[in-house]
Structures are given as C-alpha cells and as structure tokens.
Amino acid sequence: MDKPDKSSGFAEVDRSIPTSLNQLYQEVILDHYRRPRNKTALEDATHSITLNNPMCGDVIELMLKVKKDRIIDAHYMGKGCSISQASVSMLTDQVKGKTLAEAHELAGKFTTMLHGDAELAKDKELGHLRALAGVSKFPVRIKCALLGWDCLESLIGENDRAQPQSQKRAQI
Ligand code: ZN
C-alpha cells in the first residue's frame, strides 16, 4: 500500500487523527478520546495548571495530587482534538503512582519518541503512549500530543521552558 504524502491531505481529515497512522494505534487513540480516563476535577489537587495550544484550539487543565514526591492522583479537564485529549488521558493513567522524577523521565521519553526516536516507539514502559509514535511524522500534531506533557513538566518544575516554581495556577 502506498504511504500517503505527508505534505498534503490530512489537514482536511476531521482535524484529528492522521489517517496514515496504524489502525490499531488509531483505535487506541480513539478509545482514550471517547472514553477518557480520569477526566474529572480533582478536588484536593496540590498542583494544577491550564495550558492551551492556539494552533489547534486545544485546552488542557492538568491536576495532580502530590504527596512526598509521589503523584498519588492525576486528573484532567479539557477540550480539543483527539490527539491532545487522548495523550493527556494516557498521561494521567501512566503517571499515577510515579515519583516526580519518574514522571519527568517518562515525559522525556515520550517527547523524544514524538521527535522520531523509533526505539522508544517500542519501549513497553510507554504503554498506550506508543500509539502516538506515528504523530512524529506530523509536526503540526506534535504540539497537540505534547500539550498535557507541557502541563506536567510545568507543574513538576523541571522543564527549561517552564517557570521555576513547582506550583502555580495559570490564568484561564
Ligand atoms: Zn490539537
């Protein structure tokens, strides 16, 4: 089967999933989009931030409950394309129970995978997140996939692009 030309066409498609993504991966992404995990407010959150991706209209509020350097709970609220929403749904599943350092490491792996690292696309530790590996071929979508992770990195304070505070609330 011919691969679609990545320079054309997919902007028309449902403003969501590139059609050339492997079908199994599309299903994993759609499953998270349609049956989002942890998509409710977290009343006793210790950390929360809202970021948006104006290129696509995605908005994500990520809420964490952190106790002694460990993420006890992670929830989000948001709207936007299926890539952005599925990615943060997976994020909340994956970071729950991790230490901040482990979550930061996972964020680093995921980001590297999205920038095209084929080995990480096979890393079992990434779980469902591997379904998003194909997004690396679509630069416009990378921002969508990373929005939730930008929230995470901003909150846990190890992102060079982020403010140094470990806890802050964005203006909505
Ligand atoms: Zn998006």
Boltz pocket constraint, residues with backbone or C-beta under 6 A from the ligand:
constraints:
  - pocket:
      binder: B
      contacts: [[A, 15], [A, 53], [A, 56], [A, 57], [A, 58], [A, 80], [A, 81], [A, 82], [A, 83], [A, 84], [A, 144], [A, 145]]
      max_distance: 6.0
